[in-house]
Amino acid sequence: MQKSSLQTFSMGLRLGWASLLVACLSARATTTVQPLYSGTMPLSELATAPDGKFYGTTRHGGSNDLGTVFSLTTSGVFTTIYAFSGGADGAHPCAALALGANGHLYGTAPYGGAQNAGSVFEVTTAGSFTLLHLFAGGSDGAEPTATLAVGSDGLLYGVASRGGAFGCGTIFRINAGGIFTNLHDFTGIDGDHPAAALTPLGGALYGTTQYGGAGNCGTVFKISTNGVYSLLFSFNGLNGAIPRAALARSSNGVFYGTTAYGGEGGFGSIFRITSAGSFESLYSFIGENLGSNPSGGLLLEGNRYVQGSTALGGAHGFGSIFWMTVSGGIDSFYSFNGDETGANPATALAQGSDGNLYGTSGSGGTGGGGTFFKLTMPPYFDAIQILSGQQVRYSGAGGTPNGQYILLTTTNLMAPITNWVAAGALPFDSTGRFSFTNTTPKTINLMRLP
């Protein structure tokens, strides 16, 4: 990620570990949010395509004000590639797009069609639209509000928030030719009103429902690609309620998620759960400056950190962006104030081809219809290892993937920066991580970005 030109990160071994850690964490305070484009209620997260652009949907806008499919560059060039008519194509899409192996985009619209029950569609990056399925509102389900998932078999899997045999929603499978199969009808006891995308792992998919389960506060479930359903966990309110976002899967197979309400403070929670259903609550929001009511999913940074947003709270009450260690240490590093940067973000962040983070807000911005924004953050330390004697290894993340930084050193903190010694250009790896070893006692290190 491209950061400010100069950030001081480590103050040397003799200054003490406590001071070092405070300095590292406070670097997050320099995070800035740049509005790229003012939207018409973008309620979905951004999907990254091989061409380096983002693709997504807006609930309103377009020639009929019934929603659009768009592309967005990292420099803010917005292009509408399809406008919904409300007929057989659907209306008011609110979910992100899934990228198929053929490079085409697949999505859902919760309304439109003869029964106003929604659709599943395919659209190319050039805007060529194909209807795959029009919901009838009965046994096949109704109001698909979630992003489609590509399973291990290459087929598309999704959920409908209503309809089905019990009116509590369904899980379905569909191929690129439009062949539709209903895999599961929610009963209420095993879940009700699914609103989040499924997350694949091996030959199964994992997801959440907003309601239902033992406490009617929502569930976490697993379903195989051939429809074998297992209820993994039921929320009870104290450990969270109303999960609205997809689960984020780490490389070690553990899932992380959010609930919009519940938790010890009643303002939502962050949790993790294994594929076997072992659940752990990591953090409960209490409505303070860290934010409240996280409605979007989480973005994992390796197996160390998760990043996300809250729809409300923060320093100004318009939501926040936070980061958290996988052990539960949490910090807010940006609060929305309702101006041109946006307000009330309710989606997961996306990482662009340039290494920066991008997101959407559902309101605020010019005209109040929401924004597309870019986050700029400096690199940060996340590990300190004493090797032997005076040698200390510093490690961190958040750099420009495959980029470089310059390490400057001095033994006199009061010396002009022009007198600091350049220890050479060092690389960030392909994920933006870095490390260097301090071998000289009482040396002060400064990381400088070109």
N, C-alpha and C positions, 0 to 999 in steps of 0.2 A: 504494500500500500504506500502511496506517496504521502509523505508526512511533512511537517514544518521543517525548515532547513536546519534547525539546531535544537537538540534536546539533550539535557544532561541526565544521565541515567545512573551512573555508579560513582560513588564518592570514595572508593578505596577501602581496603581492609581495615585500616586503623580507625575509621569513622564509626564502626559498629554496625551490626546487622540490622538493628531496628531502624536506624536512620536510612539505611539503604532501601529497605522494603517500603518505607513510607514514600521515598522519592520515586520508586518505581511505580507504585500504585497511583500517585498523584499525577503522573504523566497522562493518565486517562482524561484529566480535566481539560486538556488542550484539544479534545475532540471537537470538531466543527461539523455542522450539517449544512450542506449547500443545496438549495432547491433547484431541481433541474427542469421541472415542468409542472404547471398547475393542471390537475386532472378534473374529471367528472366522476367522482366517487370511485377511485380505484380501491376495491376491497380485497384484491388478491395479491399474493406475493409475486415477485418477478421471476420468470424462468429464463435461464441463460442458454443460448443456442450456440452452435459451433461457429457461427458467423460473428460472434462477439457481441451481438445485440441482446437486449432483453425483450421478452415478449410477455404480454399479459392481457387482462381484460379490464374494462371499466363498466360499472353497473348502468351508468347513463352515458349520454353523449352519442355522437354519430348522427347521421341524417334523420333518424327517426327518434332520437333521444331514448333508445332502448338498449344501449350498450354497444361496445366495440371490442374488437381485437386489435392490438396495437404493437408496434415495435418502438424501442427506445434505445438510443445509443448512450454510451457512457458520458458523452458531452452534452446530452440533453436534447438531441434531435428526436422528436416524437412524430410518428407516422401512423395514421389509422389505416389498417389493412383490410378491415371488414366491419361493416355496420349492420347490426341486427334489425330485422323488420318486425319481429313479434309474431310472425306466421310460423311456417314449418321449420324455420331455422332456430327459433327460440328467442328469448328476451332476457335482459338484465343479468348477464353473467356476473358471477361474483367469486369464481374460483380461478386459481392459477392454471396455466396450460402445461400439459405433459408433452415431452419431446419423444417421438417415436424413433425407432431405429432407421426409418426411411427419411428422417429429417423433417417430417410433418408434425404439426402441432395438434393435440387432441384436448378437447375441453367439454364443459357442461354449461348449460344455461338452466336456471331453475324454473323459468316460466316460458310461455309461448306454446304454440301448437294448438290443435283443436280442443284439447282438454286443459290447456294452460298449465300443463304439468311438467314442462321442461324438455330438454333435448340433450343428446350427445352428438358432438360434431368433430369433424376434421377440417383443418385449414392449413394451407401451405404458407410459407413465409412471404409469398407473393400475393396472398389474399384469396386464393381459390378455395371455395367453401364446399364441403360435402356433408350432408346430414347423414348420421349413422343410425340414430334411433330417436323416435319421438315417444315420450312417455304417455301412457294412457291414463295414468293415475290410479290404476287398480293393482293387479297382482305384480306388475313390473316395478311399481314404486312411483314416486312423484317428488318434484322439487330437489333435483340433485344439486347441492350447493358446494360440493367438495371437488378438489382436483382429482383427476384420474391417476392411477398408479400403473406402471408397467411391471408386470410380474416376471418371475424367472423364466416363464414360458413365452415371453414376448407379447402376451395378450394384455388388454387393458382391464383394470378392475376399479370399481367405484362404488359409491353409496348413494342412495336416495333417502332424503331426510324424512319423507312421509310415504304413505301407501304401503303396499304389501298385504299379506293375509291378515295382519293384525293392526294395520294402520300406523305402525311404529317405525316404518322404514325398511329398506332392503340393502343387501349387498349384491352386486351384479358383476358379470364378466361380459366383455364385448370385444370382438376382433375388428381389424381395420376394414373388413367387408360389411360390418354392421350386424353380424350374427350375435344376438343378445341372449344371455342366459341368466336367470335369477338364481343366485346361490344360497341366499338365506333371507328369511323373513324375521325381523326382530319381533319379540313377543312382549316387550316391556320388562319382563323379569330378567332377560338376558341383554337388555339394552333398549334404548328408545331414542329416536331422533338423532341419527349420526350426521355430523356436519363437517367432519375432517377427512382428509385423504388417508388412504391406507399406506402403510410402510412395509415394503417387501423385505423378507429375510429368508433365504433359502427357498423352500417350496411353499412358504406360507406368507400371509399378510397380517399385519397388526394394526389395530385402529382403536378409536374411542367413540362412545356415544355420549351425547350431552346429558341425557336423563336415563332412567331405568336402573336396573340393578337392585341389590338388596335395600339400599337407602334412597333410591330414586334420585341419586345425585350424579349418575353417570357411571360408565364402565370402561374398562380396557379389555379388548378381546383379540382372539387369534382365529384366522380362518385359512384353511388350506385352499389351494387353487381348484380343488374339486368340490369345495363346499363344506368340508367338515369344520364345524364351529366349536370354539371353546371360549367360555367366559373366564378371563384371567383375574379380574379384580373389579370390585364394586366400591365406589367412593361413598363416604358416609358424612360428608360435610366438613368434619374436623380435619380430615386429611385432604380436603379439596372437594370442589363441586363444579359441575358443568364444564368439562373439558371440551374446548371448541377447536383445538388445533391438532394437526398431525403429530405423531410421535417422531422424534429425531433419533436415528440409530447411530451409535458409535461403532468404531471399527471392531470393538470387542463384543458386539452383539447386545449391548445394554441400550435400552430406550430411555429418552428423556422427554418430558412433556410438561404442559402447563394446564392449570384449571383457572377459569375466569373468575370464579367465586370460591367461597369456602376457605379452608385452611384455618389456622389458629386465630388469625386476625379478621377473617371473613372477606378479605380482598383478593383472594386468589392464591395459588401456590405453584411451586415447581417440584416435580417429582422424578424419580427414575424407577424403572421396572424391568425385570429380566424377561426373557422369552418364556420362562416357566411361571411367571406371575409373582416373583418375589418383589415386593413394593417397598420403597423408601421415600418418605417426604423429605425434601431437601431445604425448602424455604417457604415460609408463609408471609405474604405481603400484609402490611398493617396500615397502608394508606399514607405513608410518609413520603419523603423526597425520593425514595427509591422507585416510587410508582405504585400503581394498583391495577387489578383486573387485567392480567395478561391474557389476551384473546388469540394471539398469534403463536406460531410454533417457535422452536429454538434452532439456532444455527450452531453446530458443533465445531469447535476448533481443535482437531485431533481428539484425544481422549482427556484433555486437560480443562477446557473451558466451554461454556455455553453462552451464547449471546441472544438477546431477545428484546422485546418491547412490551410496554404496558399501555393500555388504551387510556388510562386515567392516571391521576396522581402526578408525581414528579414535583419539581420546585414550583411550577406554575399551574399545575392542575390539568394540563393538556396531554399527559402521557410522558413516557421516558424511554430511553434505551439503556439496557443494563448488561452487565457481564457477570458471570458467576463461575467459580471453580467447581469441579465435579464433586467436591466435598461439601459444598454449600456456602462458601464465602462469597458475598455478593456486593456489588458496587454499581451505582448509577453513573454513567458517564455522559449523558445528555438529557436535558429536559426540554420538551417542546413548549413554546409559549403562545401558540395559536397564531403566529404571524405568517409571513410568506414561506417559512420552512414547513409548516403544516401543524396538524393537531390530531390526537387520538389515533396513533398507529395501531393496527390490529392484525398485522401479518408478520411472517418471519422475514428476517433479513436475507439478502442474496449476495453472494460474492461475485464481483464482476471479473472479466478477463484481465483487468488491470490490477486486481488484488484488493481494490476498495470494496466497501460494503454499500449496498443500495437497498432502498426500501420504499414503501408507500405509506401515506397517511390518509385516513378516510375523510378528513375535513381540514379546514384551514387553507392557507395558500391564497393566491389571488382568486377572488370569487367565492372562496369558502368551500370549493368542491374537492379538496384534497390535493396532495402533492406527490411527486416522485422526487426522492432526495438521495444525496450521496453523503456518506460518512467518511471523514478524513481523520485518522488517528495516528499518533506516533507509535513506533515500536515500543515494546515493554518487556521487562524481565519477568520471568516466572520460575526460575530455578537458580540457586546458588549452591555450589558444591566445593567444599574444602578438600583439596587434593592431598597436599603434603607441605609441611613447613609454611611458607608464605604464599603458596600458590592457591588461587581461587578461580574456579571456572564459573562464568556468568552465562546464562542461557536465556533466550526469550523468543518472542514471536511478534507478528504484526508488521514485518518488513515487506518490501516489494519482492514478490516471488522472483528468484534468480537475479535480483538486483545486488547492489553493493552499498556498504557504508564505510566511512573512514573513521578509524579509531585514533583519537588524540590522547596523549598522556602528559602529565606534569606531576611534579612533587610539591608545587607551590600553587595553591588554589587562588592566590591573589595575583598571579602572573597574567599579563595580557594574553588573550587567546592566540595572538600572533606568535607568542613564544612557546606555545604548546608543541610537543613533538608528535608528528604524524607517524603512527606505528604501521601505517599501510592501509590499503583498501581490502576489506574483508567481505565475503559473500553472504547473502541471504540464500537459503536453499529454495527449492521449488514450491515450498509451502509458506515461505516468508520467515522461517525460523533462523536463528543465529546463535553463535556461542563464541566466546573468546576466553583466554586464560590470562589472569593477572599474575605475573611472576615476580614483580618487584615490590618490596614493602613500601607502604605509605604512598603508593602511586594513585593518582586521581585519574579516572578515565572519562572521556567524553565521546559520545557517539555523534558523528556528524553525517548528515545525509546529503548527497550531492544534489 
